[in-house]
Amino acid sequence: MLLPYGTGHVIVENNNHDPLRRRSTIAHEMSHVILEHPFEILLGTDNACRSSASEVEVEAAELSGELLIPSDGALAMAKRGWTDQQVADH
């Protein structure tokens, strides 16, 4: 989750999650900051908190994917026939 802190933000993530999921979560929350998304009402569930603004979440998901594996790099790896594991390892 992303929390306002003074003039900045703090990312809170679950250290019980797998490291790859944690990396994805951090990239997603960083994307909200980079895209300067406003804070919206959060909906709490048993498993997570979610923004009510689905368009904002889609934008953050798209940018976080680009931060983790840039499109140009993914295309180059695909052309080389790399497996998902090879991409993840790289």
Secondary structure, DSSP 4 states (H G I P E B T S, - for coil): -EEEETTEEEE---TTS-HHHHHHHHHHHHHHHHTTPPP--EEE-SS-EEES-HHHHHHHHHHHHHHHS-HHHHHHHHHTT--HHHHHH-
